Amino acid sequence: MTTWYILPNGNIKHADGLELQPEEDWFPTAESMASFTERGRVLGQSDVQIIKHMMDLARDGEKWVQDNLSE
């Protein structure tokens, strides 16, 4: 089972809630970034940890698309 989902708008979304925009260099949507950041802060994560996790997910999301959707 994967943790990534393709949305009707062409973006991909992780089960953690981060929505990435492939056409925008894999940058998260503002809404998903805000909720992802807030959830991390509630869990006691530092901003550095949150940003690192976000960057790791963006890299992993791009790889998932390449591995599963590219010809």
N, C-alpha and C positions, 0 to 999 in steps of 0.2 A: 504494500500500500504506500502511495506517495503522500507527501505532505504539501504538495503544490497543486494548485487548481488553475485552470484557464478560465478567465472570465469572458463574458460576451463582448466586452470592450477591447479585448486583446491583451489586457494586462494579465499577470499571473499573481496568485495570492497564496501565501504560505498559511498553514494551519494556525500559526501564531498571530495572524492578522496583518502581517506586512504585505502590502500590495505593491508590486513592482511594475514599472512601465518600460517594456522593452524598447519602445520607440524613443524613450527619453534617457538613453544610456543606463537603463536599469535603475533609475532613480525612483524611490518610493513616492507614492502619492502623499500629498500634504496631510490628508486626513488619517491615513494609515500610519504615517510616521508619528503623528501626534499621539494617537492612541497607543501605539507600540512603546513610545517613550514614556508615557504616563504609566502604563502597566509595568514597565521595568523599574520605574522609580518606586512604585508601590511595593515591588518585590525587594527593594533595598539596593538595587544596582546603581552604580555610579554612572554619570553621563558617558564616561569613557567606555565602560562595559556595554552600555546600550548601543552606542555608536559602532563599536566593534562587532557586536552581534548583528546589527543592521547591515553592516558592510559584508560580513560573512554570508548572511542570507542572500544578499544581492548577487554575490559571486556564485553561490550554490544554485540560485534560481536560474542564472544565465547558463550554467553548466547543465542543469536539468533540462532546459529547453533544447540545448544543443544535442544532448544525448537522446532525447525522446521525441523531438519534433522536427529535427533537421533530416534532410534526405542524404 
